[in-house]
Amino acid sequence: YTILLCILCGFLWSICITIEKFYLLQKFTPYQLMFLRPIWFALFSLILVLTLDGDFSFMNKITKKDMGMLILAVFLNVITLVMFFTLLKNNKTGYTISITHPVFIISSTLLAYLFFNESLNWKQMMGIPFVIIGIIILNSFKK
């Protein structure tokens, strides 16, 4: 079940990236796209919360720390997506994805390990240097 959701998630993201690169980024700048996306994201999120929760009572549980973390996460996402869209617009899809996503995977794994005591098995530890070598190889053959 988990692997199927992972595959579906990755496939749906690939459709999004393809639409963004070959249609939306041809029409809008990366920062304009970052302005337009949240409008629709908010609408669909509103419908989802109302459908699944029925109301917004979860908002009562938000603390100042929660709000700070949320603002930080949104700020980092905006910066990251503008950079990602700029890379995507100016480079081949395969090149952009094959560099950014492995870095994302390694960084997330190491941050979870270092700061949140998530465990790493020997395969993950061995995989990290191989991924880094792969990124170096990909970058050396960029056309």
C-alpha positions in Angstrom: 0.0 0.0 0.0 2.7 2.5 1.0 4.8 1.8 -2.1 1.8 2.3 -4.4 1.0 5.6 -2.8 4.7 6.6 -3.2 4.6 5.7 -6.9 1.3 7.5 -7.4 2.6 10.6 -5.6 5.8 10.6 -7.7 3.8 10.1 -10.9 1.4 12.9 -10.1 4.3 15.2 -9.2 5.8 14.4 -12.6 2.6 15.5 -14.3 2.6 18.7 -12.3 6.2 19.5 -13.1 5.6 18.8 -16.8 2.6 21.1 -16.9 4.6 23.8 -15.0 7.6 23.6 -17.3 6.0 23.2 -20.7 3.0 25.4 -20.2 2.8 27.6 -17.1 6.5 28.7 -17.1 6.2 29.6 -20.8 3.5 32.0 -19.9 4.5 33.3 -16.4 7.7 34.0 -14.5 8.6 31.8 -11.6 7.5 34.4 -9.0 4.2 35.1 -10.9 3.5 31.3 -10.8 4.2 31.3 -7.1 1.6 34.0 -6.7 -1.0 32.2 -8.8 -0.6 28.6 -7.4 -1.6 29.4 -3.8 -4.9 31.0 -4.9 -6.1 27.6 -6.3 -4.3 25.7 -3.6 -6.3 27.6 -1.0 -9.6 27.0 -2.7 -9.0 23.2 -3.1 -7.7 23.1 0.5 -10.8 24.8 1.8 -13.0 22.3 0.0 -10.9 19.4 1.3 -11.0 20.6 5.0 -14.7 21.3 4.8 -15.4 17.9 3.2 -13.2 15.8 5.6 -13.5 17.9 8.9 -16.7 19.7 8.4 -15.3 22.9 10.0 -12.2 24.7 10.9 -12.1 23.9 14.7 -8.5 22.6 14.3 -7.5 26.3 14.1 -8.2 26.6 17.8 -5.2 24.3 18.5 -2.6 26.6 16.8 0.0 28.0 19.2 2.5 30.8 18.6 5.2 28.2 18.0 3.0 26.4 15.5 2.4 29.7 13.7 6.1 30.5 13.7 7.0 27.1 12.3 4.2 27.4 9.7 5.5 30.8 8.6 9.1 29.5 8.4 8.0 26.5 6.3 5.9 28.6 3.9 8.8 31.2 3.6 11.3 28.4 2.8 8.8 26.8 0.4 8.3 30.1 -1.5 12.0 30.7 -1.9 12.6 27.0 -2.9 9.8 26.9 -5.4 10.9 30.2 -7.1 14.4 28.8 -7.4 13.1 25.4 -8.6 10.8 27.1 -11.2 13.8 29.2 -12.4 15.9 26.1 -12.7 13.1 24.2 -14.5 12.5 27.1 -16.9 16.2 27.4 -17.8 17.3 23.8 -17.9 16.1 20.4 -19.1 13.6 18.7 -16.9 15.7 15.6 -16.4 18.7 17.6 -15.4 16.9 19.8 -12.9 15.0 16.9 -11.3 18.0 14.6 -11.2 19.9 17.2 -9.1 17.3 18.8 -6.9 15.4 15.7 -5.8 18.4 13.6 -4.7 19.7 16.6 -2.8 16.2 16.9 -1.2 16.2 13.2 -0.3 19.7 13.2 1.2 19.1 16.5 3.1 15.8 15.4 4.5 17.2 12.1 5.6 20.2 13.6 7.3 18.2 16.4 9.0 15.8 13.8 10.4 18.7 11.6 11.5 20.7 14.5 13.1 17.9 16.5 14.7 14.9 14.1 15.2 16.6 10.8 16.0 15.3 9.0 13.0 17.3 5.9 12.4 19.4 5.1 9.3 20.1 1.6 8.2 23.4 0.6 6.5 21.8 0.6 3.0 20.7 4.2 3.4 24.1 5.2 4.7 25.8 3.5 1.8 23.4 5.0 -0.7 24.1 8.6 0.3 27.7 8.7 -1.1 26.5 6.9 -4.3 23.8 9.6 -4.8 26.4 12.3 -4.3 28.7 10.7 -6.8 25.7 10.4 -9.2 25.0 14.1 -8.9 28.7 15.0 -9.6 28.6 12.7 -12.7 25.4 14.3 -13.9 26.7 17.8 -13.5 30.0 17.0 -15.3 28.0 15.8 -18.4 25.5 18.7 -18.5 24.8 19.8 -22.0 
